């Protein structure tokens, strides 16, 4: 079984070297259901992220233009499809995701229990739990997803997730570009894919500054909620028209 870890990177010069080395150490010391490769996708960083990847001999590619998180992750899914990977794993480049939990996230997918498994910090509630405003927004999105598509996902914005070959092929063609994690859940569920969670422990970002502050957390919650409702309504009309 071939596993690809996709690491989106935008201005992570303080983190990316430690993230990749930590991943390599974890892969060497933990039993995983197959061979593991990784790919850093540099989204036109304006800092020295690309130079650090080059100097360290990391496996990476650079987008020709800035695509944002959605387009960058989708590029990784497309790479996974074209190179025949069985499982694609998304893991952030800021150091919040602990690769020691890679087997926990990949396991349910490798065993055929889920099509997508999301690493959730809210099952055991250990480690970094993020800010109050972000937790509030995540909880609201979780309730909304359950209403709209029946998905029971606690950590709706977690970017630590694994998908099987079929879902990876779907995401390579259909993936939201703006704050894509919640919309990836609803689109996968409505297409009949099985989505679930596995408990993980996350940390605060190693360095740098998050792009989402308290004000942006509120804006994010409103924007994503509206996007999910519109997506559900659009999906229902399309399926109705097809009949």
C-alpha positions in Angstrom: 0.0 0.0 0.0 1.4 3.4 -1.0 0.7 6.4 1.2 1.3 10.0 0.3 1.5 12.7 3.0 0.5 16.1 1.4 2.0 19.1 3.3 0.6 22.5 2.1 3.1 25.3 2.8 2.7 29.0 2.7 5.3 31.1 4.5 6.3 28.4 6.9 10.0 29.1 7.0 10.0 28.7 10.8 8.3 25.3 10.7 8.7 23.4 7.5 12.1 21.9 8.2 11.1 20.6 11.6 7.7 19.3 10.2 9.4 17.2 7.5 12.2 15.9 9.8 9.6 15.0 12.4 7.5 13.1 9.9 10.5 11.2 8.7 11.5 10.1 12.2 7.9 9.1 13.0 7.7 7.0 9.8 10.9 5.2 10.8 9.7 4.4 14.3 6.1 3.6 13.9 4.5 0.7 12.1 2.3 1.8 9.2 0.3 -0.2 6.7 2.5 0.5 3.7 5.3 2.7 2.4 5.0 6.4 3.1 6.1 9.3 0.9 5.6 13.0 1.4 5.2 16.0 -0.8 5.6 19.6 0.4 3.5 22.0 -1.8 4.8 25.5 -1.7 2.1 27.9 -2.5 4.2 30.8 -3.7 5.6 31.6 -0.3 7.2 35.0 0.0 9.6 33.9 2.7 12.5 31.3 2.4 10.2 28.2 2.6 11.1 27.1 -1.0 14.8 27.7 -0.4 14.7 25.6 2.8 13.0 22.7 0.9 15.6 22.9 -1.8 18.6 23.1 0.5 17.4 20.1 2.5 16.6 18.0 -0.5 12.9 17.7 0.4 10.3 16.3 -2.0 8.4 19.5 -2.9 6.8 21.4 -5.7 5.9 25.0 -6.1 2.6 26.3 -7.5 3.1 28.7 -10.4 0.6 31.1 -8.8 -0.8 31.4 -5.3 -3.8 29.0 -5.1 -4.7 29.2 -1.5 -5.2 26.2 0.8 -7.9 24.6 -1.3 -6.0 24.7 -4.6 -2.8 23.7 -2.9 -4.3 20.6 -1.3 -6.1 19.7 -4.5 -2.8 19.8 -6.3 -1.6 17.2 -3.8 -4.6 15.0 -4.5 -4.0 15.3 -8.2 -0.4 14.3 -7.7 -1.5 11.3 -5.6 -3.8 10.1 -8.3 -1.3 10.5 -11.1 1.3 8.5 -9.2 -0.9 5.7 -8.0 -1.1 6.3 -4.3 -3.7 4.2 -2.4 -4.1 6.7 0.5 -3.5 10.4 0.6 -3.0 12.2 3.9 -3.3 15.9 4.4 -1.0 17.3 7.2 -0.5 21.0 7.9 3.0 22.6 7.6 2.8 24.6 10.8 3.6 21.8 13.1 0.2 21.4 14.8 -0.3 17.9 13.5 1.7 15.2 15.2 2.9 12.5 12.7 3.0 10.0 15.5 -0.7 9.7 15.1 -0.4 9.0 11.3 -1.2 5.3 11.9 -4.3 6.2 13.8 -5.6 8.4 11.0 -4.6 6.1 8.2 -5.7 2.9 9.9 -9.5 3.0 9.5 -9.0 3.9 5.8 -6.4 1.1 5.2 -8.7 -1.4 6.8 -11.6 -0.3 4.6 -13.7 1.0 7.5 -13.8 4.6 6.3 -13.2 6.4 3.0 -12.0 9.4 4.9 -10.7 9.6 8.5 -10.2 12.9 10.2 -7.8 13.4 13.1 -9.9 14.9 15.9 -8.6 16.8 18.9 -12.1 16.9 20.5 -12.6 13.1 21.1 -10.3 12.7 24.0 -9.8 16.5 24.5 -6.1 16.3 25.1 -3.4 18.7 24.0 -4.1 22.1 22.3 -7.8 22.7 22.0 -7.6 26.1 20.1 -9.3 29.3 21.1 -12.8 29.7 22.5 -14.1 31.5 19.4 -12.7 28.9 17.1 -14.1 26.1 19.2 -17.5 27.8 19.1 -17.4 28.1 15.3 -16.2 24.5 14.9 -19.1 23.3 17.1 -21.7 25.3 15.1 -20.3 23.9 11.9 -20.5 20.4 13.3 -24.1 20.8 14.2 -24.9 22.3 10.8 -23.2 19.4 9.0 -25.2 16.9 11.0 -28.4 18.7 9.9 -27.4 19.1 6.3 -26.0 15.7 5.5 -26.1 13.5 8.7 -22.3 13.6 9.3 -21.2 13.3 12.9 -17.8 15.0 12.9 -16.5 17.0 15.9 -13.3 18.5 14.5 -14.8 19.9 11.3 -11.9 22.1 10.4 -9.1 19.6 11.1 -6.6 19.5 8.2 -5.2 16.2 9.5 -7.1 13.6 7.4 -6.6 10.6 5.2 -8.6 9.5 2.2 -8.7 6.3 0.1 -8.0 6.1 -3.6 -11.6 6.6 -4.7 -12.2 9.7 -2.6 -8.7 11.0 -3.5 -9.8 10.7 -7.2 -13.0 12.6 -6.4 -11.1 15.4 -4.5 -8.6 15.7 -7.4 -11.5 16.9 -9.5 -13.9 18.5 -6.9 -12.4 20.4 -4.0 -13.5 23.7 -2.4 -10.9 26.5 -2.7 -11.8 28.7 0.2 -11.6 27.1 3.8 -12.2 23.7 2.2 -12.2 21.3 5.2 -15.9 21.5 6.1 -17.1 21.5 2.5 -14.9 18.4 1.8 -16.9 16.6 4.5 -20.4 17.5 3.2 -19.4 16.8 -0.5 -17.9 13.4 0.4 -20.9 12.3 2.5 -23.4 13.4 -0.2 -21.5 11.4 -2.7 -21.9 8.3 -0.6 -18.4 8.2 1.0 -18.0 7.1 4.6 -16.4 9.8 6.8 -15.4 9.4 10.4 -12.8 10.5 13.0 -9.9 9.1 15.1 -8.6 10.8 18.2 -5.3 12.7 18.0 -3.4 15.2 20.1 -2.5 18.5 18.4 -0.2 21.3 19.5 0.0 25.0 18.9 1.8 26.0 15.7 5.6 25.8 16.1 6.3 29.3 14.9 4.8 32.1 12.8 1.4 33.6 13.1 -2.0 32.0 12.3 -4.0 33.7 9.6 -7.2 33.3 11.6 -7.7 35.7 14.6 -10.7 36.2 16.8 -12.5 38.5 14.3 -11.7 36.2 11.4 -13.0 33.2 13.4 -16.5 34.8 13.4 -16.2 35.7 9.7 -15.0 32.2 9.0 -18.0 30.6 10.8 -20.5 32.8 9.0 -19.0 32.3 5.6 -18.5 28.5 5.9 -22.1 28.1 7.3 -23.6 29.9 4.3 -21.3 28.0 2.0 -22.5 24.7 3.4 -26.2 25.6 3.1 -25.7 26.8 -0.5 -23.8 23.6 -1.3 -26.5 21.4 0.1 -29.3 23.3 -1.8 -27.3 23.2 -5.0 -26.6 19.5 -4.6 -30.3 18.7 -4.0 -31.4 20.7 -7.1 -28.8 19.0 -9.3 -29.8 15.5 -8.2 -33.5 16.4 -8.6 -32.8 17.6 -12.2 -30.9 14.4 -12.9 -33.9 12.4 -12.0 
